[in-house]
């Protein structure tokens, strides 16, 4: 799977779960869900979701990386990963 496809799947899942796409520090958009902030980072060899529960940190792009993920996942594996991530 290519980077734009992964990003779209992740963002669609956040949207389905009721997350709000917000602009805290231009030009980056983040996802807010139940007071927590998430950012999808796409790199050449892997992608990751970054997280913080602090709005000020999110505004200053201070996130904790969750596990780096490879691009060779199916759409269902990505959705399952996000679901598991949000349960913690």
C-alpha positions in Angstrom: 0.0 0.0 0.0 1.3 3.5 -0.7 1.6 6.3 1.8 -1.4 8.4 0.7 -3.7 5.3 0.9 -2.5 4.5 4.4 -3.1 8.1 5.5 -6.6 8.1 4.0 -7.5 4.9 5.7 -6.3 6.2 9.1 -8.1 9.5 8.7 -11.3 7.8 7.6 -11.2 5.6 10.7 -10.7 8.5 13.0 -13.7 10.3 11.3 -15.8 7.1 11.7 -15.0 7.1 15.4 -16.2 10.7 15.8 -12.8 12.4 15.9 -12.6 16.1 14.9 -10.0 17.2 12.5 -8.5 20.4 13.9 -5.9 22.9 13.0 -3.7 23.7 16.0 -0.5 24.8 14.5 -0.6 25.6 10.7 -0.1 23.9 8.4 -0.6 20.6 10.3 -4.0 19.1 11.0 -4.6 16.8 14.0 -7.4 14.6 15.2 -9.0 15.2 18.5 -11.0 12.4 20.1 -12.2 12.5 23.7 -9.6 15.1 24.8 -6.7 13.3 23.2 -4.8 14.4 20.1 -3.5 12.3 17.3 -1.3 13.0 14.2 -0.6 10.7 11.3 3.0 10.9 10.2 4.0 9.5 6.9 7.7 8.7 6.2 9.4 7.0 3.4 10.0 3.6 5.1 7.1 3.6 7.7 4.2 5.5 9.1 3.1 6.2 12.6 0.4 7.7 14.7 1.6 10.2 17.2 -0.3 10.9 20.4 -0.7 13.4 23.3 -3.4 14.2 25.8 -2.2 17.8 26.2 -3.6 20.5 23.9 -0.6 22.7 24.5 1.8 19.9 23.6 -0.2 19.2 20.4 -0.1 22.9 19.5 3.7 22.8 19.8 3.9 19.5 17.9 5.1 17.6 21.0 3.7 14.1 20.5 4.7 10.6 21.6 5.2 8.2 18.7 3.2 5.1 18.8 4.6 2.0 17.1 6.1 2.6 13.6 4.1 0.6 11.1 5.1 -0.8 7.7 3.2 -0.1 4.5 2.5 -3.8 3.7 -0.6 -3.9 5.8 -4.2 -4.5 4.5 -6.9 -2.0 5.2 -8.4 -4.3 7.8 -5.1 -4.6 9.6 -4.8 -0.8 9.8 -8.4 -0.4 11.1 -7.7 -3.1 13.7 -4.5 -1.4 14.7 -6.3 1.9 15.3 -9.1 0.2 17.2 -6.6 -1.5 19.5 -4.6 1.8 19.9 -7.7 3.7 21.0 -8.7 1.1 23.6 -5.6 1.9 25.7 
